Amino acid sequence: MYSREEGHILLKLKNPLKTKKQKDLAFVICMLAIPVAHFFVFWLFVNLRSILYAFQQETGGQIVYTLNNFKNIIRDVSSGEGNIISESVFNSFKFLFLSVFVSTPICVFFSFVLYKKIPGHGVFRVIFFLPAIISQVILSTIFTYFINPGGPLNAILGIFGIAEDSIPQWLGDPKYALLTVMVFTIWSGIGAGMVVYSGTIARIPGDIMEYDKLEGVGIFREFFQIVIPLIWPTLSTMLVLTLAGMAALGGQVMLLTEGKFGTYTIGYFIFRSMKYSSSYYYPSALGLMTTAILFPIVMLVKNIFNRFWADVQY
Amino acid sequence: MKTKAIKNLAIHKSANLLFIFSFIFFAAYSVLLVYPFLWVFLSSLKSNREFFENMFSLPKNWIFANYVETVKTMQINDNNFLQMLRNSIFLTVTGTFSNLLACSLVAYPLAKYKFRGSKLIYNIAIFVQIIPLVGSGPSLYKLVAQLHLLNNLWFIWILNMGGLGFSFLILYACFKSTSWTYAEAAFMDGASNFKVFYAIMIPLAKPVYVALSIMTAITIWNDYYSPFLYTENYPTLALGIFLYKVKSVYVSNIPVFFGGVILTLIPILIIFMIFSKTIMQNTVAGGLKE
């Protein structure tokens, strides 16, 4: 019916995507379409606009481009105590130090003990891991009711002879509130950390660990000179992520104190302005400043960490 | 197993002291973890008066009816307990599904196909995780408000459609390490890319999907942050407990409130008991190497 040429043309019209390469490309585009669109809208656009906001202010209904937001932030931070912003910045740093110099060492060290199969380690693992999958809301509720005045903690302290009225209000006391939030962070956080790191250590090939038993290496030496270098990729990544997430911390504050009594953090401040304030210029500026300062620090720390110990591969 | 443990202990004398100290620490920490939960559970069975009079003792009568009371009376933002439960279940199921779907859509092409921009997308995925981009919250909230998507339960579906995140990294690694030979055979038989994707590669990755679903579902079930920001009219159980606690004017009957806490806890505990090994293994830090 058709000539050869016509047949070819017809075939091409019927099957426009003939080659595998073209089909592949079409497939990839289809797959990525929605996530990429999502990214553009909810990440790219949102962040770009946030950067714009940082430079804007609204006076009398008009948008003005200005550096005032940044000036105000610097003014607020350097004005010392008694100021939400400076309090937020300092508290965020305090939490960072807590996590890096208290939580992480505790987690890593005791995960090593877990790895060494201390008696009862199976049970301990399960108990320690539970807070990680239980909602922060539940954890903070139980914690709050437990330490509240009139609650079990104070009653227990009473048994030890500490008078009822000399016990501080914990979360309601400006002197102790931040400390109490930190205690909560450790209480609910180190369990999962211990299990995670012990899993990481467990993945070190057995022959390396056998070697040091033959050599009679002392346990502290084993920990510091063998285990830590070998889990360094994971450990350093976690530390970098903690640093990067420093300004996002706000959950515990919201749950426990709602920022009262000196417990504001950068993360909580920004969260609060999301929901409760109509001015998004100042928080966006604060966020931008924090990112601008934090980003090079994170990169620097990452580079230092990567050079410190040769990249471990096994 | 046991002899090996003892052998480990015996070899390092310096270890003994360490182990004793650690054991005491572990035991103490365990008590600190378990006791408050136990206290809350036992308190939830007391009558309100008994709770205030006698904080420590076992309940005189185990009033399981308190739990019925919880389901009947707990109410936040015009949502009663069962409605909050429904919201929690809805968000968890749709959120998990959309998140895993989106991550699969991104992870699979990146892992298995070469195309321009694949490296860029992968780097963006890593970048987004590491870079501390603070302060986008207000901008995001405003966008949602402008799109009139606040208080829309389906929005959570959209919110979770971001294909980049922990699940993406896991799926990417999984697909990358899956053999391509089945796919090649299927292509020879004339299968399309899509067919290979959903008929071969996804089933091969089933264990990973199961583990990821559990992890994601638990996270969403426990999440109070997103519902608080975006769907306050449809609170989930997690959000409900948070609001209950914060607006303490609600909490007149503490044992009943504790009942609500325990009820929200139970599904997670059940899931954990069934899937504990999977969950614990999959939370291991992967060790990103760039």
Contacts between the chains, C-beta under 8 A, distances in Angstrom:
chain1	res1	chain2	res2	distance
A	20	B	187	7.6
A	23	B	192	7.3
A	23	B	193	6.4
A	24	B	113	5.7
A	24	B	115	7.4
A	24	B	193	6.4
A	25	B	115	6.3
A	27	B	109	7.3
A	27	B	113	7.5
A	27	B	192	7.7
A	27	B	193	3.7
A	27	B	194	6.6
A	28	B	109	4.4
A	28	B	113	5.4
A	28	B	115	5.3
A	30	B	194	8.0
A	31	B	105	4.8
A	31	B	106	7.5
A	31	B	108	6.6
A	31	B	109	4.9
A	31	B	197	7.9
A	32	B	105	6.6
A	32	B	106	6.4
A	32	B	109	6.1
A	32	B	121	7.5
A	34	B	102	7.0
A	34	B	105	6.6
A	34	B	161	6.6
A	35	B	102	5.0
A	35	B	105	5.4
A	35	B	106	4.9
A	35	B	161	6.9
A	35	B	162	7.0
A	35	B	163	3.4
A	35	B	164	7.6
A	36	B	121	8.0
A	38	B	102	7.0
A	38	B	158	7.6
A	38	B	161	5.0
A	38	B	162	5.5
A	38	B	163	7.0
A	39	B	124	7.7
A	39	B	162	6.9
A	39	B	163	7.5
A	39	B	164	7.1
A	41	B	143	7.8
A	42	B	140	7.0
A	42	B	143	7.7
A	42	B	159	7.5
A	42	B	162	6.5
A	43	B	128	7.0
A	43	B	162	7.4
A	45	B	143	7.4
A	46	B	136	5.2
A	46	B	139	4.8
A	46	B	140	4.8
A	46	B	143	6.0
A	47	B	133	6.1
A	47	B	136	5.1
A	47	B	139	7.2
A	49	B	139	4.8
A	49	B	143	7.6
A	50	B	135	5.8
A	50	B	136	4.6
A	50	B	138	7.1
A	50	B	139	3.8
A	53	B	138	7.1
A	53	B	139	6.2
A	54	B	135	7.5
A	110	B	22	6.4
A	110	B	25	7.2
A	110	B	26	7.4
A	113	B	18	7.1
A	113	B	19	7.0
A	113	B	22	4.4
A	113	B	26	7.8
A	116	B	8	6.0
A	116	B	15	7.4
A	116	B	19	7.6
A	117	B	4	7.7
A	117	B	5	4.9
A	117	B	8	6.6
A	118	B	19	5.6
A	118	B	22	6.0
A	118	B	23	6.0
A	118	B	26	7.2
A	119	B	5	6.9
A	119	B	23	7.0
A	120	B	23	7.3
A	120	B	26	7.2
A	123	B	30	8.0
A	124	B	26	5.1
A	124	B	30	6.4
A	125	B	280	7.0
A	126	B	276	6.5
A	127	B	30	4.9
A	127	B	33	5.9
A	127	B	34	6.5
A	128	B	29	7.4
A	128	B	30	7.6
A	128	B	33	7.4
A	129	B	276	7.9
A	129	B	279	7.7
A	129	B	280	5.7
A	130	B	33	7.0
A	130	B	272	7.2
A	131	B	33	6.7
A	132	B	283	6.9
A	133	B	218	5.2
A	133	B	222	7.5
A	133	B	268	5.8
A	133	B	272	5.8
A	133	B	279	6.7
A	134	B	222	7.1
A	134	B	265	6.5
A	134	B	268	6.1
A	135	B	221	7.3
A	135	B	222	3.4
A	135	B	223	7.7
A	135	B	224	7.0
A	135	B	238	5.0
A	135	B	241	7.9
A	135	B	264	7.0
A	135	B	265	7.9
A	135	B	268	7.5
A	136	B	222	6.9
A	136	B	224	7.3
A	137	B	222	7.3
A	137	B	224	4.9
A	137	B	238	5.0
A	137	B	239	7.7
A	137	B	241	5.1
A	137	B	242	4.6
A	137	B	245	7.7
A	138	B	222	7.9
A	138	B	238	7.8
A	138	B	241	6.6
A	138	B	261	5.7
A	138	B	264	6.4
A	138	B	265	5.7
A	140	B	245	7.8
A	141	B	241	6.1
A	141	B	242	7.9
A	141	B	245	5.1
A	141	B	261	5.8
A	142	B	36	4.9
A	142	B	37	6.3
A	142	B	40	5.3
A	142	B	261	7.1
A	143	B	36	7.0
A	144	B	245	7.0
A	145	B	40	7.1
A	145	B	254	7.6
A	145	B	258	7.9
A	146	B	36	4.6
A	146	B	39	6.8
A	150	B	52	8.0
A	151	B	55	7.2
A	152	B	36	7.6
A	152	B	39	5.8
A	152	B	55	5.7
A	152	B	56	6.7
A	155	B	55	5.8
A	155	B	56	6.8
A	187	B	32	6.8
A	187	B	33	7.6
A	190	B	29	7.9
A	191	B	29	7.7
A	191	B	33	6.9
A	192	B	283	6.9
A	195	B	280	5.9
A	195	B	283	7.3
A	196	B	283	5.8
A	196	B	284	5.6
A	196	B	285	5.5
A	197	B	285	7.6
A	199	B	280	7.4
A	199	B	281	6.8
A	199	B	283	7.9
A	199	B	284	3.9
A	200	B	284	6.1
A	200	B	285	6.0
A	200	B	287	7.3
A	203	B	284	7.7
A	213	B	8	8.0
A	213	B	11	6.1
A	216	B	11	7.3
A	218	B	12	6.3
A	218	B	14	5.3
A	219	B	12	4.4
A	219	B	14	5.2
A	219	B	15	4.3
A	219	B	18	6.2
A	220	B	14	6.6
A	222	B	12	7.8
A	233	B	287	4.5
A	233	B	288	7.9
A	233	B	289	5.9
A	234	B	285	4.7
A	234	B	286	7.5
A	234	B	287	4.0
A	237	B	285	6.8
A	237	B	287	6.0
A	237	B	288	5.1
A	238	B	285	5.7
A	240	B	130	6.8
A	241	B	129	7.5
A	241	B	130	7.0
A	243	B	132	7.8
A	244	B	130	5.7
A	244	B	131	6.9
A	244	B	132	4.1
A	245	B	132	6.8
A	246	B	132	7.1
A	247	B	132	6.0
A	247	B	134	4.3
A	248	B	132	7.4
A	248	B	134	6.5
A	251	B	225	7.0
A	255	B	242	6.7
A	258	B	246	6.9
A	266	B	134	6.9
A	267	B	134	7.6
A	270	B	134	6.7
A	270	B	135	5.6
A	270	B	137	5.2
A	270	B	138	7.1
A	271	B	137	6.3
A	273	B	137	7.9
A	273	B	138	5.9
A	274	B	137	4.5
A	274	B	138	5.1
A	274	B	140	7.9
A	274	B	141	4.6
A	274	B	229	6.6
A	275	B	141	7.1
A	275	B	228	7.6
A	275	B	229	6.2
A	280	B	138	3.4
A	280	B	139	6.7
A	280	B	141	7.9
A	280	B	142	6.2
A	283	B	135	6.0
A	283	B	137	7.4
A	283	B	138	5.2
A	284	B	135	5.2
A	284	B	136	7.9
A	284	B	138	5.7
A	284	B	139	6.4
A	285	B	135	7.7
A	286	B	134	7.8
A	286	B	135	6.1
A	287	B	133	7.7
A	287	B	134	4.1
A	287	B	135	1.2
A	287	B	136	6.7
A	287	B	137	7.6
A	288	B	134	7.9
A	288	B	135	5.9
A	290	B	132	7.3
A	290	B	134	4.6
A	290	B	135	6.7
A	291	B	131	7.6
A	291	B	132	5.8
A	291	B	133	5.6
A	291	B	134	5.2
A	291	B	135	6.9
A	294	B	132	4.6
A	294	B	134	7.4
A	295	B	131	6.3
A	295	B	132	6.4
A	298	B	130	6.8
A	298	B	131	7.4
A	298	B	132	6.2
A	302	B	130	7.7
A	311	B	289	7.1
